[in-house]
Amino acid sequence: MSLESQILEKIKPTAEEVKRIDDIANALKKEVEDYVKEHNIDVETRFVGSYAKGTYLSDPDIDLFILFPETVSHKDLETIGLSVGEALMKGGEKVYSEHPYTRGTYMGMDVDLVPSYSIKTTDKLRTAVDRTPFHTQYILDKLKDPQKDEVRLLKRFMKGIGVYGAEPNTRGFSGYLCELLILHYGSFRRVLEGANEWREGMAIVLEKKGPPIMGPLVVYDPVDQKRNVASAVHLDTMALFIVASKAYLSSPSEKFFFPLERQPYSREKLQMISDNNGSRMVTVVFDRPDVIEDNLYSQLWKTRYALTRKLNDFDYTVLRTVHEMYEKKLEIVFELERDVLSKTYKHTGPPVWVRAADPFLSKWKNNIYGPPFIEEGCWNVIAERMYFTAKEMLADEAAVSGIGREIDPDNMKIRDHEASLNETNPLLLTELLDPMNSWEV
């Protein structure tokens, strides 16, 4: 039996599991239909997503759309749609992301109950999710039954290497994108072989090419050619998938699908690696704000990038960065070339022959570190730095660095190198100081 056949035996739902899931889904649909009929709500219900397409792994989310006529106002669609979810899923959560819907559990299964419009074409979308039923129908029409298992293999492979999901924390490949890749290339292995030829800006067309779209990976949506299905895929995520594809084809292993859980190094080993690298660390910790998780992940990435720029601008030079979100806090750790700088630095001024040279000389004529001097045709002067330590700089500059809007710099705590080694999550430090691909653990 091939490795992929063995993997399928582990990930493909059994006949008993399929029946259990179908029974729950049908019970949910009937209850929704009975409710809307009883309350004279003119809607249609339709399953979408991996459950409807038959490409799900064990324990899928059930996505049930409540499709309203286009004559219904957007406000009524939201109000009525959310009220149905509230009535049928006690304890369900109203999720206000790009489009409001109800997320909860029904008979032990995770369910998304989503109000949407019933439209005839994707030319004029009324809400952000209106094209989703078209995605489901396209896959049902095009994907052959044997290819559903190929989708399952690709999804499990992507989960294993950490690139599955279009959410901001993963910045990766959605389930629909996996299905389209199988349709385009034909099979799991052919997707991996195709990825060997990918380059930044790679474009894939299944039906018709739309207008030019910029992105690391562009996959024109066959039901709406103006949209890039791979818009969430970050360049680093795409690169990781390419590397993993090459590695798997060279040496297939179950670890790509089911990686071992990485264990944190001891504080002593982390200290040893840090000493060997000659690098320094600084950790920034924020209280976790009460924000929708997807939005907060976007803000966490933004904060990480903003503070990286600041550290580089002030010559501390970031080597590597990792971050994590916990129940009550956010943590970002930076590995730096240095965390302490000299008291002074050389400040280069204008060429000696330009008009601005005179004001420069006037400003620096009484400089306590010596008068201006000529080098490479320009005036130079030895000046005192604004900040000597990375910790001091971050404390002053974080608030004006462009961090996430709802991440509060007033509750920020900063750990220097020694405090980071002693207090920061050792697993996070392990990933920072000794990065490994999931299949290499």
C-alpha positions as MATLAB code, in Angstrom:
seq = 'MSLESQILEKIKPTAEEVKRIDDIANALKKEVEDYVKEHNIDVETRFVGSYAKGTYLSDPDIDLFILFPETVSHKDLETIGLSVGEALMKGGEKVYSEHPYTRGTYMGMDVDLVPSYSIKTTDKLRTAVDRTPFHTQYILDKLKDPQKDEVRLLKRFMKGIGVYGAEPNTRGFSGYLCELLILHYGSFRRVLEGANEWREGMAIVLEKKGPPIMGPLVVYDPVDQKRNVASAVHLDTMALFIVASKAYLSSPSEKFFFPLERQPYSREKLQMISDNNGSRMVTVVFDRPDVIEDNLYSQLWKTRYALTRKLNDFDYTVLRTVHEMYEKKLEIVFELERDVLSKTYKHTGPPVWVRAADPFLSKWKNNIYGPPFIEEGCWNVIAERMYFTAKEMLADEAAVSGIGREIDPDNMKIRDHEASLNETNPLLLTELLDPMNSWEV';
ca = [
       0.000    0.000    0.000;
       1.375    3.423   -0.957;
       2.062    6.095    1.660;
      -0.750    8.247    0.269;
      -3.217    5.345    0.510;
      -2.179    4.873    4.133;
      -2.709    8.574    4.816;
      -6.149    8.450    3.188;
      -7.173    5.613    5.486;
      -6.446    7.923    8.421;
      -8.053   11.122    7.120;
     -11.032   10.019    5.037;
     -14.264    9.832    7.028;
     -15.622    6.309    7.409;
     -19.121    5.382    6.235;
     -20.280    5.595    9.861;
     -18.774    9.067   10.264;
     -20.338   10.245    7.007;
     -23.753    9.004    8.137;
     -23.410   10.725   11.522;
     -22.399   14.016    9.877;
     -25.193   13.748    7.284;
     -27.768   13.073    9.990;
     -26.681   16.135   11.972;
     -26.544   18.345    8.869;
     -29.997   17.228    7.700;
     -31.456   17.761   11.176;
     -30.011   21.275   11.243;
     -31.353   22.098    7.786;
     -34.819   20.810    8.670;
     -34.903   22.787   11.897;
     -33.886   25.978   10.073;
     -36.485   25.361    7.359;
     -39.204   24.695    9.955;
     -38.262   27.870   11.813;
     -38.309   30.168    8.766;
     -41.589   28.635    7.588;
     -43.187   29.134   10.997;
     -42.047   32.790   11.027;
     -42.976   33.466    7.383;
     -39.393   34.246    6.367;
     -38.986   33.939    2.603;
     -35.582   32.284    2.234;
     -33.864   29.268    0.733;
     -31.339   27.154    2.658;
     -28.259   25.629    1.074;
     -25.168   23.818    2.291;
     -21.857   25.212    1.039;
     -18.176   24.600    1.747;
     -16.330   21.305    2.124;
     -19.309   19.446    3.590;
     -21.481   20.234    0.575;
     -18.654   19.346   -1.840;
     -17.687   16.101   -0.119;
     -14.054   17.150    0.268;
     -14.010   17.352    4.054;
     -11.740   15.617    6.526;
     -13.080   14.201    9.790;
     -15.226   16.568   11.908;
     -15.878   19.284    9.316;
     -17.581   22.588    9.997;
     -21.084   22.658    8.561;
     -21.730   25.830    6.580;
     -25.430   26.471    6.003;
     -26.413   29.544    4.014;
     -29.759   31.278    4.419;
     -30.374   32.839    1.017;
     -32.622   35.918    0.925;
     -34.302   37.458   -2.141;
     -32.476   40.497   -3.526;
     -35.504   42.636   -2.660;
     -34.704   42.317    1.057;
     -32.681   45.222    2.466;
     -29.172   44.579    3.719;
     -30.206   45.660    7.206;
     -33.123   43.194    7.280;
     -30.892   40.422    5.906;
     -28.476   40.905    8.815;
     -31.165   41.305   11.483;
     -33.314   38.367   10.393;
     -30.344   36.144    9.516;
     -28.735   36.654   12.913;
     -32.049   36.124   14.687;
     -32.400   32.678   13.074;
     -28.924   31.743   14.308;
     -29.678   33.057   17.783;
     -32.912   31.054   17.993;
     -31.450   27.745   16.801;
     -27.968   27.799   18.319;
     -28.222   28.700   21.971;
     -24.893   30.098   23.078;
     -23.896   30.735   19.475;
     -21.586   33.640   18.799;
     -22.519   36.486   16.490;
     -19.429   37.052   14.369;
     -18.994   40.488   12.834;
     -16.105   40.186   10.432;
     -16.520   41.267    6.813;
     -20.046   39.862    6.949;
     -22.094   39.076   10.085;
     -23.111   35.473   10.759;
     -23.715   33.055   13.647;
     -21.086   30.550   14.740;
     -21.943   27.842   17.228;
     -22.419   24.134   17.769;
     -25.320   21.921   16.826;
     -25.503   18.346   18.140;
     -21.783   18.550   18.859;
     -20.712   19.851   15.456;
     -19.343   23.303   14.636;
     -21.788   25.249   12.489;
     -21.689   28.555   10.639;
     -25.169   29.895    9.841;
     -24.670   32.613    7.237;
     -27.247   35.028    5.786;
     -26.644   35.838    2.138;
     -28.432   36.913   -1.041;
     -29.734   34.542   -3.687;
     -28.239   36.036   -6.844;
     -28.165   34.808  -10.434;
     -24.665   36.030  -11.310;
     -21.521   37.199   -9.528;
     -21.379   40.382  -11.631;
     -23.120   42.387   -8.915;
     -22.439   41.035   -5.445;
     -24.535   42.393   -2.585;
     -22.469   40.928    0.281;
     -18.963   39.536    0.694;
     -20.211   35.925    0.782;
     -22.652   35.948   -2.127;
     -20.238   34.143   -4.449;
     -19.759   31.198   -2.043;
     -22.727   29.134   -3.368;
     -21.271   29.588   -6.862;
     -17.951   28.166   -5.609;
     -19.743   25.124   -4.211;
     -21.689   24.509   -7.418;
     -18.578   24.909   -9.574;
     -16.682   22.262   -7.601;
     -19.700   19.915   -7.607;
     -19.926   20.271  -11.397;
     -16.206   19.904  -12.144;
     -14.551   17.724   -9.483;
     -14.622   13.977  -10.168;
     -15.284   11.641   -7.245;
     -11.732   10.177   -7.136;
     -10.345   13.726   -7.031;
     -12.106   14.374   -3.734;
      -9.556   12.112   -2.060;
      -6.779   14.053   -3.821;
      -8.191   17.230   -2.248;
      -8.172   15.543    1.149;
      -4.503   14.611    0.734;
      -3.606   18.160   -0.291;
      -5.512   19.686    2.625;
      -3.904   17.337    5.154;
      -0.455   17.986    3.644;
      -0.996   21.745    3.910;
      -2.236   21.402    7.486;
       0.834   19.373    8.345;
       3.305   21.931    6.996;
       1.331   24.865    8.435;
       0.054   26.605    5.293;
      -3.638   25.608    5.308;
      -6.185   28.344    5.902;
      -6.739   31.826    4.511;
      -7.034   33.369    7.978;
      -4.605   36.160    8.935;
      -2.706   33.939   11.378;
      -1.857   31.408    8.628;
      -1.903   33.606    5.494;
      -2.274   30.460    3.455;
      -4.379   28.292    1.157;
      -8.148   28.064    1.589;
     -10.089   24.851    1.080;
     -11.564   26.219   -2.155;
      -8.057   27.031   -3.414;
      -6.977   23.440   -2.679;
      -9.921   22.175   -4.728;
      -9.062   24.450   -7.641;
      -5.421   23.334   -7.576;
      -6.535   19.696   -7.810;
      -8.840   20.590  -10.706;
      -6.026   22.435  -12.476;
      -3.239   19.897  -11.983;
      -5.302   16.706  -11.677;
      -3.947   15.098   -8.505;
      -2.163   15.684   -5.219;
       1.256   14.703   -6.546;
       0.831   16.791   -9.692;
       0.066   19.850   -7.551;
       3.372   19.303   -5.721;
       5.178   18.809   -9.035;
       3.554   21.957  -10.389;
       4.630   23.925   -7.312;
       8.240   23.119   -8.226;
       7.793   25.469  -11.194;
       6.125   28.298   -9.279;
       7.772   31.690   -9.088;
       6.593   34.909   -7.460;
       3.708   36.264   -9.548;
       2.658   32.805  -10.810;
      -0.825   32.983  -12.407;
      -3.200   30.029  -12.801;
      -6.277   30.216  -15.041;
      -8.975   27.522  -14.949;
     -11.657   29.120  -17.101;
     -10.930   32.659  -18.246;
      -8.224   35.142  -17.328;
      -9.494   38.306  -15.703;
      -7.808   41.708  -15.422;
      -4.138   41.820  -14.338;
      -3.786   41.091  -10.603;
      -0.666   41.548   -8.521;
       0.242   38.959   -5.896;
       2.753   36.236   -5.025;
       0.289   33.658   -6.395;
      -2.692   34.515   -8.587;
      -5.491   31.995   -9.170;
      -8.330   33.562  -11.124;
     -11.667   32.617   -9.588;
     -13.542   30.653  -12.264;
     -16.868   32.075  -11.049;
     -15.625   35.680  -10.739;
     -12.548   36.429  -12.847;
     -11.977   39.773  -11.106;
     -11.035   37.926   -7.905;
      -7.791   36.211   -6.888;
      -8.633   33.062   -4.894;
      -5.034   33.065   -3.607;
      -5.095   36.680   -2.387;
      -4.541   35.546    1.216;
      -1.391   33.578    0.355;
       1.697   35.407    1.626;
       4.963   35.134   -0.288;
       6.584   33.301    2.647;
       3.684   30.823    2.822;
       3.939   30.147   -0.896;
       7.706   29.674   -0.553;
       7.216   27.209    2.325;
       4.778   25.171    0.228;
       7.292   25.054   -2.643;
      10.058   23.877   -0.298;
       7.804   21.256    1.326;
       6.630   19.994   -2.076;
      10.208   19.479   -3.243;
      11.158   17.786    0.017;
       8.167   15.414   -0.063;
       8.692   14.394   -3.695;
      12.339   13.722   -2.894;
      11.643   11.767    0.307;
       7.950   11.075    1.102;
       7.132   10.773    4.787;
       4.081   10.694    7.024;
       5.654   13.606    8.923;
       4.495   15.990    6.199;
       0.887   15.089    7.027;
       1.240   14.441   10.751;
       4.284   16.303   12.084;
       5.619   15.583   15.537;
       4.896   18.197   18.159;
       7.986   20.241   18.827;
       9.243   20.239   22.391;
      10.764   23.387   23.916;
      14.439   23.474   24.735;
      15.589   23.968   28.298;
      16.535   27.469   29.407;
      20.132   26.280   29.583;
      20.152   25.074   25.971;
      18.516   28.293   24.791;
      21.225   30.241   26.615;
      23.877   28.113   24.916;
      22.429   28.682   21.419;
      22.108   32.406   22.057;
      25.719   32.607   23.281;
      26.887   30.637   20.259;
      24.989   32.964   17.884;
      26.357   36.026   19.618;
      22.932   37.597   19.145;
      20.648   39.313   21.647;
      16.908   39.136   22.251;
      14.163   41.511   23.235;
      10.535   40.542   23.910;
       7.525   42.832   23.639;
       4.345   41.810   25.488;
       0.909   43.428   25.121;
      -2.359   42.749   26.914;
      -4.728   40.987   24.533;
      -7.562   43.336   23.515;
     -11.136   42.106   23.147;
     -11.136   41.957   19.334;
     -12.316   39.337   16.812;
      -9.460   36.844   16.544;
      -8.917   37.179   12.784;
      -8.739   40.960   13.059;
      -6.380   40.700   16.007;
      -4.021   38.398   14.103;
      -3.841   41.003   11.328;
      -2.991   43.657   13.904;
      -0.386   41.394   15.507;
       1.373   40.928   12.162;
       1.194   44.684   11.560;
       2.716   45.336   15.000;
       5.491   42.819   14.397;
       6.413   44.481   11.096;
       6.188   48.000   12.537;
       8.508   47.240   15.466;
      10.915   45.390   13.163;
      11.204   48.527   11.026;
      11.864   50.653   14.108;
      14.577   48.320   15.377;
      16.243   48.320   11.974;
      15.927   52.103   11.601;
      17.772   52.565   14.884;
      20.559   50.115   13.888;
      19.705   47.171   16.159;
      19.188   44.956   13.055;
      16.561   42.245   13.419;
      17.781   38.764   12.485;
      14.612   36.764   13.136;
      11.204   37.287   14.699;
       8.412   35.090   16.063;
       5.106   35.901   17.735;
       2.272   34.161   19.536;
      -1.207   34.993   20.748;
      -2.338   33.679   24.138;
      -5.568   33.891   26.088;
      -4.597   37.121   27.854;
      -1.524   38.461   26.084;
       0.366   38.901   22.820;
       4.081   38.171   22.650;
       6.638   39.155   19.996;
      10.295   38.120   20.290;
      13.088   39.654   18.235;
      16.568   38.221   17.766;
      18.918   41.170   17.211;
      22.479   41.621   16.049;
      22.905   43.898   19.054;
      20.692   45.320   21.783;
      23.157   47.971   23.006;
      24.792   50.586   20.762;
      27.749   52.891   21.233;
      27.078   56.239   22.833;
      28.057   58.098   19.651;
      27.848   57.604   15.890;
      29.029   59.343   12.735;
      26.434   61.692   11.306;
      26.982   62.605    7.654;
      25.973   66.090    6.551;
      25.822   67.897    3.211;
      28.613   68.255    0.618;
      30.926   71.137    1.496;
      29.968   73.120   -1.627;
      26.187   73.323   -1.137;
      24.334   76.166    0.514;
      23.096   73.878    3.328;
      26.712   73.391    4.508;
      26.756   76.713    6.383;
      23.733   75.959    8.628;
      25.179   72.494    9.299;
      28.493   73.969   10.431;
      26.697   76.562   12.551;
      24.609   73.902   14.268;
      27.560   71.646   15.107;
      30.391   74.158   15.710;
      30.300   73.679   19.504;
      29.732   69.912   19.398;
      31.127   68.329   22.587;
      32.412   65.311   20.606;
      34.500   67.434   18.274;
      34.001   69.822   15.358;
      32.755   68.777   11.895;
      35.281   67.140    9.595;
      35.449   66.420    5.863;
      35.108   62.897    4.472;
      34.216   61.929    0.899;
      33.498   65.556    0.105;
      30.877   65.905    2.864;
      30.832   67.403    6.319;
      30.614   64.792    9.062;
      30.292   65.036   12.800;
      30.379   62.669   15.786;
      26.940   62.877   17.436;
      25.245   61.287   20.442;
      22.614   58.638   19.790;
      19.014   59.197   20.821;
      18.843   55.679   22.349;
      21.561   53.359   23.539;
      19.451   50.208   24.154;
      16.757   48.471   22.113;
      14.537   48.289   25.193;
      14.763   52.040   25.727;
      14.042   52.753   22.049;
      10.980   50.474   21.932;
       9.573   52.011   25.105;
       9.654   55.460   23.482;
       8.960   54.654   19.834;
       6.411   51.806   19.832;
       3.439   54.146   20.164;
       4.446   56.064   17.016;
       5.632   53.096   14.962;
       2.308   52.160   13.323;
       1.333   49.153   15.463;
      -2.126   47.564   15.286;
      -4.916   50.027   15.958;
      -6.380   48.188   18.950;
      -3.089   47.026   20.447;
      -2.408   49.417   23.323;
       1.225   50.553   23.791;
       0.344   51.859   27.266;
       0.143   48.297   28.621;
       3.275   47.153   26.768;
       5.974   45.358   28.743;
       9.501   44.906   27.388;
      11.912   42.171   28.420;
      15.598   42.640   27.716;
      17.877   39.755   26.743;
      18.247   38.198   30.176;
      14.560   38.588   31.033;
      13.614   37.065   27.674;
      15.726   33.988   28.358;
      14.160   33.572   31.795;
      10.531   34.613   31.253;
       9.514   34.304   27.580;
       7.715   31.121   26.460;
      10.577   28.611   25.886;
       8.783   27.048   22.889;
       8.662   30.459   21.221;
      12.369   30.967   21.951;
      13.092   27.487   20.569;
      11.331   28.370   17.306;
      13.205   31.671   17.168;
      16.729   30.433   17.858;
      16.529   27.061   16.122;
      13.872   27.295   13.394;
      12.805   23.985   11.839;
      10.252   22.993    9.242;
       7.440   20.939   10.763;
       8.422   17.770    8.921;
      12.010   18.012   10.190;
      11.145   17.860   13.909;
];
